Amino acid sequence: MSKTLTMLGLIVALVMLAIFAADAFVGWPFRGYSMAMDYGFIAAALLLGYMSISTFRELP
């Protein structure tokens, strides 16, 4: 069950990264409303992805 949750965290991180990177570079879906918020969410997605991968590797 715990490996499933870490994979779910990785999927959420990838979805966040795709959405906010698209908004930062193309202006879709939020029309580039706040670039600082886009970069903040991109950093959060990368951090969540890193934590998911490192936790997945530690689990038996």
ChimeraX attribute file (.defattr): number of C-alpha atoms within 10 A of each C-alpha:
attribute: neighborCount
match mode: 1-to-1
recipient: residues
	/A:1	5
	/A:2	11
	/A:3	15
	/A:4	10
	/A:5	12
	/A:6	21
	/A:7	16
	/A:8	13
	/A:9	19
	/A:10	21
	/A:11	15
	/A:12	15
	/A:13	22
	/A:14	16
	/A:15	13
	/A:16	21
	/A:17	21
	/A:18	14
	/A:19	16
	/A:20	25
	/A:21	17
	/A:22	17
	/A:23	20
	/A:24	22
	/A:25	12
	/A:26	12
	/A:27	14
	/A:28	14
	/A:29	12
	/A:30	14
	/A:31	13
	/A:32	17
	/A:33	13
	/A:34	12
	/A:35	15
	/A:36	11
	/A:37	13
	/A:38	22
	/A:39	16
	/A:40	13
	/A:41	18
	/A:42	21
	/A:43	15
	/A:44	15
	/A:45	22
	/A:46	17
	/A:47	13
	/A:48	20
	/A:49	22
	/A:50	15
	/A:51	16
	/A:52	20
	/A:53	15
	/A:54	12
	/A:55	14
	/A:56	17
	/A:57	11
	/A:58	8
	/A:59	9
	/A:60	6
